[in-house]
């Protein structure tokens, strides 16, 4: 029983930074950007958060720094791919390499306190699910508000209607009087804020320090989760949980005495993502204009 | 066309020129690079009339209307509405002035619901209930019935056009522009559309501009007509005082041959003499109960069967999106069958294997000239040998000399106007690109020739050439499968007509037995 509780708690804990980023990626993809630079947004957010927390002495202020870094990456990405019409994948990959290089170069031996742990008495004592749900750092509980807010924004608001139109059929959206590239830039910036926060959460709230390339492909896992989830919000969150669980198994199995090849364990979440994509990605259709630049003109 | 639209025309309103024009475009000029799309164009439309704008592809009609709707900014010229000068810089400004346009390729988002599409482009909060109610209200007012909660991608093209009309009409525009609205509609749906337009002008006092290259439709639906050619206005007529021949002459600039008449100007009854007799050669292409699905699981072909004999042209008629593209892909080995067989010259072909169809002797002039017909950045000479490298290569090496010789021969034979065989494909006109594709396919000496939308977007000269070449190919004993959404084109060329609907052939008749009424209903899926 103990081990299930442990693994579950660790799965949720590991899924939380992914969930923030996944909300952002989901919004960006619905608006038509397959945002590769998510990895860079998270990594930049993680680094800046630790640096910020060190400077100000407040881990919470560090989170704000992380958000700013994610937003900065988003603004650069948006300007290149949705103003200057540069290939969005090239921009995204370049940004990822740039952020990885910059953060590795600027690594400072900073230590940052962890953000205060917010536990809910009684509830966190519930067996099995208690520690998983009610024993997290306080920023994690922002998700309770952010998930419905993201759903409302995409599926109920005027902005979301226009952003989805931009992702499905930019030509039609343009003819209807919608500024396609503006909507895409805005969606990308929302993604930057959320991904930056996710990265910052990982560094400040979970690990408490910054290591070189500490996101280690988590951004790509989130992109996989959105595809795995069939571009639906609930599917995306389920994908994030599955990948979080795989990550938790990796950490927990050796601790519980199972002997497995460590290389295989490290690779397992990524393998799982690959397998999941093979089976699920085909049965869903993404936004029709996903990843295609939009340039106005005569046709 | 229904006589009722003729009778309900408001006497006097259309023809008297004394009223202030509802919209007036003066001296509009627009240049795209070296192409003069609009050359000093003046157009004046009276309130309450249906005004036809007639011209071939590339005559400047669509550009002119894009200027009026704010999608394109003119280099020179002024726009006046109801006597006062206006500037239309973007689609929102046009909407503010009461100008609405139904685009040739619909401005709808397939994965969204009808009500979501209708509210797209408005401002303020999204109110689902109000939007649904409005869809119903506007629908009832104009006789456009559609379910507000249906997803647009599940609707037929006729229904989609209703949604498009509702989207325009709910803003209560004073001026409604329709760009080639019937190109995707069946005969019955076109009639329905024209009666809705007539209702909009007589009951609601709206003004309508109808862009078309089809004479039939201009004659039946409009009050006055302005004819454009090569970017300029060449004639203005009252519809009642003109006829098919005059309009055709003004539009094309010369008398028409047998080949152009129908395909180019869409006048079936007046100009075509049906003289085709079916040939009785052996069956060269036979498809039996073919089922195929798209990668995402959508069924594309559902039990399609057909056969084409040597020397025969079989026309596949149908509303766009009923499996024509899949049929073309299948015969180009781009799509595999789930079940059923494809036989060429009596032997079965493994359709999904790349190149199998070509090796079996099937030549294809594909629908999407730029996407799969040719490589735009390669030279004309290279494009001419793409299908048949063996003839110019020995082992691994391509001989540049043989390549150029062969290109020169084909350019001469097919009358392709091109500065040199090394010119990139991209620089050629649409007509010459299509000639290159056709030349390449015919040079491979196919047993079966598949031509999909062979004249789409071409000018009259090129249409004439293509039509004649296809006819001659059949005369030479090739089995020709002509896939087209232009009924006129099929009726000009085909010996037999098969109707495709929802991925299957639902009916077949000889050219001589064609009854347009019945054909239209088959295309709409009402009778099988």
Contacts between the chains, C-beta under 8 A, distances in Angstrom:
chain1	res1	chain2	res2	distance
A	156	B	126	6.5
A	157	B	126	6.5
A	158	B	122	7.8
A	158	B	123	7.3
A	158	B	124	6.7
A	158	B	125	6.4
A	158	B	126	5.1
A	161	B	112	7.9
A	161	B	116	6.1
A	161	B	119	7.1
A	161	B	120	6.4
A	161	B	126	5.8
A	162	B	120	7.2
A	164	B	109	7.6
A	164	B	112	7.0
A	165	B	109	5.1
A	165	B	112	7.1
A	165	B	120	5.7
A	168	B	109	4.7
A	168	B	110	7.1
A	168	B	111	5.3
A	168	B	112	7.0
A	169	B	108	7.6
A	169	B	109	4.6
A	169	B	110	7.0
A	171	B	105	7.6
A	171	B	107	7.5
A	172	B	106	7.3
A	172	B	107	4.3
A	172	B	108	5.9
A	172	B	109	5.4
A	172	B	120	7.8
A	173	B	109	7.3
A	173	B	120	7.2
A	174	B	91	7.6
A	175	B	71	7.2
A	175	B	91	6.4
A	175	B	101	7.9
A	175	B	103	5.9
A	175	B	107	4.0
A	176	B	91	7.2
A	176	B	107	5.7
A	176	B	120	4.7
A	176	B	121	3.4
A	177	B	90	7.1
A	177	B	91	4.2
A	177	B	92	4.4
A	177	B	95	6.3
A	177	B	121	4.4
A	178	B	120	7.2
A	178	B	121	6.2
A	282	B	295	7.3
A	282	B	296	7.4
A	283	B	296	7.9
A	283	B	297	7.5
A	285	B	111	7.8
A	285	B	296	5.6
A	287	B	111	7.9
A	288	B	110	7.4
A	288	B	111	7.0
A	298	B	32	6.8
A	298	B	63	7.1
A	298	B	66	7.0
A	298	B	71	8.0
A	298	B	72	6.4
